[in-house]
Amino acid sequence: MSHAHSNAEMMLASQIAYLDLKGNNTNLGKQIDNILYSYGEQDANGKWKLKPEYEGIKGIEDEFGCAKNVMKIANESGVGEQWRNWNIVDVDDNQEETGYFGMMIDTGDGNAVIASRGSESTDLATMYKDWGEADLGLLDSTLTKQQARAEKFMEQLYYKYGDQYDKFSVGGHSLGGNLAMHMTITAPAGMREKIDRCTNLDGPGFSEEYLEKHREDIEKVSNLLEHFKWSIVGNLLFDVPGAEVQRVKSDGVVGMDHLLKNVQYDEKGNFIPDKQESWEKAVEEISRHIDSMGMEVVALAVGINGLASWYFKLAAIAKAYSFVVRNFDELKSKLKGIADNIYYGYIAPQVSGAYEVNNKSLSNVANEIRKLEKELGYYNDDVERIRKNLKVWTASGAYYRSKIVCIQNGLESDLKKLKKMAQIADNAVKQYHSVDMQVKDMFY
């Protein structure tokens, strides 16, 4: 099927979305050249490298690296030189509030590409918004903050430019791919008629709750949706019903390289199909199972700092503990299967595009549990003193003593559970650390 923009052009636009460029109608070729020549220099082989004076400056390193990736994709995908005349005509930079960043690119042929940026790790605030609220927020969710912002951006673009272009292509990499699909699913009716295609480039899918809520809208646009996968990230959560789903080749570490620049193309600039590995299927299944657990279990596992208060943390931990107890055998079986396939279910943070279990945060959760256990112990001691001081020979004393005994039984039960949960968290930290060392030995 012929599209207004090829696979290679969608990849290129999605990579460009990682650059902090503004909608100033300056052609992209000049902007990329400006970044490369301002911060870099070419070696004897013509390869770009960062100038020594800019090494260690993260913002510049990221921008320079991204510009190099744009050139790599352009040169190796057969996209040609026409991209250099593309213009960015509009940008929604909402990184401070929600973390969302998207842009519309005029491709000079009467058509445009709308590209959303994926997850970044530039600083803790960005990581929290992207990896925490946006990525983990997809679990057990029908709408994240970034999805809501992307939806609003799509609506604005339709009313500003809807009658100025023949076709719109919508895409994004990683989280940006998920956002691109959401923008298409929720686009105004008039905009849907102008959308040529929507490409999710190795981004996660959606929760069951999301797919059910948007079922009718999905049916209207499913023929436009494409999901290309080449790493563990693309296999997370549920595929959109009716969307075209395809595993494609990458020349990075199999299943672990999430970068755009390493995807392989044929002589026509199309993706090269690949088969899904058995361990990737296992990851896909467990991510869907985790989605059914709810955010509380995920919060316990990765130590999200956004849990508002110790009370909410305790409630989340209690719910997670209850779930694990009730489903222990099933979970144990699933986790063992994944362990056999993907080295105990843990992908090292050193591998590009991987999710990371934060051992420090998990240790903090364990410490908080112990603090709560200690506080609960004090309350239990206080209740015991009250019980001893009651005059049991009076009717009221006997009544309140019986109530206090019930409270004591509940407190003692909760204390045992808290102690058990602290032990579980401690063991998890030790196991993840052990596996982390094994994975490092594999790659270094």
C-alpha positions in Angstrom: 0.0 0.0 0.0 1.3 3.4 -1.0 1.4 6.1 1.7 2.0 9.8 1.7 5.2 9.1 3.8 7.3 6.0 3.7 8.5 4.0 6.6 11.9 5.6 6.5 10.3 9.1 6.5 8.2 8.2 9.5 11.3 7.0 11.3 13.1 10.2 10.4 10.3 12.5 11.6 10.1 10.5 14.8 13.9 11.0 15.4 13.6 14.7 14.6 10.9 15.0 17.3 13.7 14.4 19.9 15.3 17.7 18.9 14.4 20.9 20.7 13.5 22.8 17.6 10.8 25.4 17.2 8.1 25.9 14.6 9.9 28.7 12.8 9.6 27.4 9.2 13.4 27.1 8.9 14.3 24.1 6.8 15.5 21.1 8.7 18.6 20.6 6.7 20.0 23.9 7.9 19.0 23.3 11.5 20.7 19.9 11.6 23.8 21.3 9.9 23.9 24.1 12.5 23.8 21.7 15.4 26.5 19.5 13.9 28.9 22.3 12.9 28.3 24.3 16.1 29.1 21.4 18.5 31.0 18.9 16.5 33.8 18.2 14.0 34.5 15.4 11.5 37.3 13.0 11.9 39.6 11.7 9.1 36.9 9.2 8.0 34.2 11.9 7.9 32.4 10.8 11.0 31.0 13.4 13.3 32.3 13.6 16.9 31.6 16.1 19.7 34.1 18.9 20.2 36.1 18.4 23.5 34.8 21.6 25.0 31.2 20.3 24.9 31.9 16.9 26.4 30.0 16.3 29.6 27.3 18.9 28.9 24.3 16.7 28.8 21.9 19.0 26.9 24.4 19.6 24.1 25.5 15.9 24.1 21.9 14.8 23.6 21.1 17.3 20.9 24.3 16.5 19.0 23.7 12.8 19.3 20.2 13.2 18.0 21.3 15.2 15.0 23.8 12.5 14.2 21.0 9.9 14.4 18.9 11.9 12.0 21.8 11.9 9.5 22.3 8.1 10.0 18.7 7.3 9.3 18.6 9.6 6.3 21.7 8.2 4.8 21.0 4.5 5.4 17.3 4.3 4.8 17.4 5.6 1.2 15.0 8.5 2.1 16.9 10.8 -0.2 17.7 14.5 0.3 14.2 16.0 0.2 13.9 15.8 3.9 16.4 18.7 4.2 13.7 21.0 2.8 11.1 19.9 5.4 9.9 22.7 7.7 8.7 22.5 11.3 5.5 24.7 11.3 4.2 24.0 14.8 5.4 22.7 18.1 3.7 21.9 21.4 6.4 22.0 24.1 4.6 21.1 27.3 7.5 19.4 29.0 7.4 21.5 32.1 3.8 20.6 32.9 3.1 17.1 31.5 6.3 16.1 29.8 4.7 16.1 26.3 6.6 17.3 23.2 5.2 17.1 19.7 5.6 18.8 16.4 4.1 19.1 12.9 6.5 19.0 9.9 5.6 20.3 6.5 7.2 17.8 4.1 6.8 20.1 1.1 4.5 17.9 -1.0 1.2 19.2 0.3 1.3 16.8 3.2 2.5 16.9 6.8 3.8 14.6 9.5 2.7 15.0 13.2 5.4 13.4 15.4 5.4 12.9 19.2 8.6 12.5 21.3 9.2 9.4 23.3 10.5 8.9 26.8 13.6 10.8 27.9 16.1 10.6 30.8 17.5 14.1 30.7 16.8 14.8 34.5 14.8 13.4 37.4 11.7 15.6 36.6 11.6 14.4 33.0 12.1 10.8 34.0 9.3 11.0 36.5 6.9 12.5 33.9 7.9 10.2 31.0 8.9 6.9 32.7 6.6 7.3 35.7 3.4 9.1 34.9 3.4 8.5 31.2 4.9 5.0 30.7 3.9 3.2 33.9 0.8 5.3 33.8 -0.3 3.3 30.8 -0.9 0.3 33.2 -4.5 0.0 34.4 -5.3 3.3 32.8 -7.7 4.9 30.3 -5.9 8.3 29.9 -2.5 9.7 31.0 -1.6 13.3 31.2 0.5 13.2 28.1 -2.2 11.4 26.2 -4.6 14.2 27.1 -2.1 16.8 26.0 -1.4 15.0 22.7 -5.1 14.8 22.1 -5.5 18.5 22.6 -2.5 19.2 20.3 -4.1 17.2 17.5 -7.4 19.1 17.9 -5.5 22.4 17.7 -3.6 21.3 14.6 -6.8 20.3 12.8 -8.5 23.7 13.4 -5.3 25.6 12.4 -4.1 23.5 9.5 -6.8 21.0 8.6 -7.7 22.7 5.3 -4.1 23.5 4.3 -2.8 20.0 3.7 -4.0 17.0 1.7 -2.8 14.3 4.1 -1.4 14.0 7.6 0.8 11.1 8.8 1.0 10.6 12.6 3.8 8.8 14.3 6.3 8.6 17.1 8.9 6.4 18.7 8.6 4.6 22.1 6.1 6.5 24.3 5.7 8.8 21.3 4.3 5.8 19.3 1.6 5.2 21.9 0.8 8.9 21.9 0.5 8.9 18.1 -2.0 6.1 18.2 -4.0 7.9 20.9 -4.0 11.1 18.9 -5.4 9.2 15.9 -8.0 7.3 17.9 -9.3 10.4 19.5 -8.8 12.8 16.5 -11.7 15.1 15.4 -13.9 13.4 12.7 -12.7 15.8 10.0 -9.1 15.1 10.9 -9.6 11.3 10.7 -10.6 11.7 7.1 -7.2 13.3 6.3 -5.0 10.9 8.3 -3.1 8.7 5.8 -1.4 6.5 8.4 -0.4 6.2 12.0 2.9 4.5 13.0 3.8 3.4 16.5 7.5 2.8 16.3 8.4 0.3 19.0 6.2 1.9 21.6 4.1 0.1 24.1 0.5 -0.8 23.5 -2.5 0.0 25.8 -4.3 -1.4 28.9 -7.4 -3.4 28.5 -9.3 -0.6 30.2 -8.2 1.8 27.5 -9.1 -0.5 24.6 -12.5 -1.1 26.0 -13.2 2.6 26.7 -12.2 3.6 23.1 -13.5 0.5 21.4 -15.9 2.4 19.1 -13.3 5.1 18.1 -10.7 2.3 17.5 -13.0 0.6 15.0 -13.2 3.8 13.0 -9.5 4.2 12.6 -8.0 0.7 13.0 -7.2 0.5 9.3 -4.8 3.5 9.7 -2.9 2.0 12.7 0.5 0.3 12.4 2.7 -1.0 15.2 6.3 -1.9 14.3 8.2 -3.7 17.0 11.9 -4.5 17.4 12.6 -4.5 21.2 11.1 -5.5 24.5 9.4 -2.1 24.8 7.2 -2.6 21.7 5.9 -5.9 23.2 4.5 -4.3 26.3 0.8 -4.3 27.0 -2.0 -5.0 24.5 -2.1 -4.5 20.8 -4.9 -2.3 19.3 -7.5 -4.6 17.7 -7.4 -4.3 13.9 -4.0 -2.6 13.8 -1.3 -3.9 11.6 1.4 -5.4 13.9 4.9 -6.3 12.5 8.2 -7.4 14.1 11.1 -5.8 12.1 14.8 -6.3 12.1 17.3 -4.2 14.0 21.1 -4.5 14.0 21.4 -3.9 17.7 21.3 -6.4 20.5 18.3 -8.7 19.7 15.2 -7.5 21.5 17.0 -5.1 23.7 18.0 -2.3 21.3 15.2 0.3 21.4 16.9 2.9 19.2 15.5 4.2 15.9 18.9 4.4 14.2 19.5 0.7 14.2 16.4 -0.5 12.4 17.2 -2.2 9.1 15.7 -1.3 5.7 15.6 -3.0 2.3 16.7 -1.3 -0.9 13.3 0.5 -1.2 13.5 2.0 2.3 11.0 -0.4 3.8 11.4 -2.3 7.1 12.7 -5.8 6.9 10.3 -8.2 8.6 11.5 -10.4 11.4 10.1 -13.0 13.7 9.2 -12.6 17.3 11.5 -14.4 19.8 9.9 -16.7 22.3 11.2 -14.7 25.2 9.7 -11.5 23.7 6.3 -13.3 23.7 6.9 -14.2 27.4 7.5 -10.5 28.2 4.4 -9.5 26.3 2.3 -12.0 28.3 3.7 -10.9 31.7 3.2 -7.2 30.9 -0.4 -7.9 30.2 -0.7 -9.9 33.4 0.8 -7.0 35.3 -1.7 -4.6 33.7 -4.5 -6.7 35.2 -2.9 -6.3 38.7 -3.2 -2.5 38.7 -0.8 0.3 39.5 -0.4 -0.7 43.2 1.8 -3.7 42.4 3.9 -1.7 40.0 4.3 1.0 42.6 5.7 -1.6 45.0 8.0 -3.0 42.4 9.7 0.1 41.1 9.4 2.5 44.0 7.6 5.4 42.4 8.1 8.5 44.5 4.8 10.0 43.4 2.7 8.1 45.9 1.2 11.0 47.8 1.4 9.9 51.4 2.5 7.1 53.7 -1.2 6.1 54.1 -1.6 5.7 50.3 1.7 3.8 50.2 0.5 1.4 52.9 -2.8 0.9 51.1 -1.0 0.2 47.9 1.4 -2.2 49.6 -1.4 -4.0 51.4 -3.3 -4.5 48.1 -0.2 -5.7 46.4 0.5 -8.1 49.2 -3.1 -9.4 49.1 -2.9 -10.0 45.4 0.4 -11.8 45.6 -0.9 -14.1 48.4 -4.0 -14.9 46.5 -2.2 -15.6 43.2 1.1 -16.8 44.5 1.3 -20.1 42.6 0.2 -18.6 39.3 2.7 -15.7 39.6 5.5 -18.0 40.6 4.9 -20.2 37.5 4.8 -17.2 35.2 7.9 -15.6 36.7 9.8 -18.8 36.5 9.0 -19.1 32.8 10.2 -15.6 32.1 13.3 -16.2 34.2 14.3 -19.1 31.9 13.8 -17.0 28.8 15.1 -13.5 29.7 17.6 -14.0 32.5 15.2 -13.8 35.4 13.0 -11.1 33.8 15.6 -8.3 34.3 17.1 -6.3 31.5 20.1 -4.2 32.7 19.7 -0.4 32.6 22.9 -0.3 30.6 21.1 -1.8 27.6 19.4 0.9 25.4 15.7 1.2 25.7 15.3 -1.0 28.8 13.2 -0.5 31.9 15.1 -0.4 35.2 14.1 -1.7 38.6 15.2 0.9 41.1 16.8 -1.1 44.0 17.3 2.0 46.1 13.6 3.0 45.9 12.7 -0.6 46.7 14.9 -0.5 49.7 13.3 2.7 50.8 9.9 1.0 50.5 11.2 -1.8 52.8 12.4 0.8 55.3 9.1 2.6 55.3 7.3 -0.7 55.9 9.6 -1.2 58.9 8.9 2.3 60.2 5.1 1.6 59.9 5.7 -1.8 61.6 7.4 0.0 64.5 4.7 2.6 64.8 2.0 0.0 64.7 3.9 -1.8 67.5 3.7 1.3 69.6 0.0 1.5 69.0 -0.3 -2.2 70.0 1.5 -1.5 73.3 -0.7 1.4 74.0 -3.8 -0.7 73.4 -2.4 -3.4 75.7 -1.9 -0.8 78.5 -5.5 0.4 78.1 -6.7 -3.2 78.2 -4.9 -3.9 81.5 -6.2 -0.8 83.2 -9.9 -1.5 82.4 -12.0 -2.8 85.3 -13.3 -6.0 83.9 -15.8 -6.5 86.7 -17.9 -3.7 85.4 -20.3 -4.2 82.5 -18.9 -1.3 80.5 -15.3 -2.5 81.3 -16.0 -6.0 80.0 -17.6 -4.6 76.8 -14.7 -2.3 75.9 -12.2 -5.0 76.9 -13.7 -7.4 74.3 -13.5 -4.6 71.7 -9.9 -3.9 72.5 -9.0 -7.6 72.2 -10.5 -7.5 68.7 -8.4 -4.5 67.9 -5.3 -6.2 69.3 -5.9 -9.2 67.2 -6.1 -7.0 64.1 -3.0 -5.1 65.0 -1.0 -8.3 65.6 -2.1 -9.7 62.3 -1.1 -6.5 60.4 2.2 -6.5 62.2 3.0 -10.0 60.9 2.0 -9.0 57.4 4.2 -5.8 57.5 7.1 -7.9 58.7 6.5 -10.4 55.9 6.3 -7.6 53.3 9.6 -6.1 54.5 11.2 -9.5 54.1 9.8 -9.8 50.5 11.1 -6.4 49.6 14.6 -7.2 51.0 14.7 -10.4 49.2 13.7 -8.7 45.9 16.5 -6.2 46.3 19.1 -8.9 46.8 17.8 -11.0 43.9 17.6 -8.0 41.5 21.1 -6.9 42.5 22.4 -10.5 41.9 20.8 -10.6 38.5 22.1 -7.1 37.7 25.6 -8.3 38.3 25.0 -11.4 36.1 23.7 -9.1 33.2 26.7 -6.8 33.6 29.0 -9.8 33.2 27.2 -10.7 30.0 27.8 -7.3 28.4 31.1 -6.2 29.9 
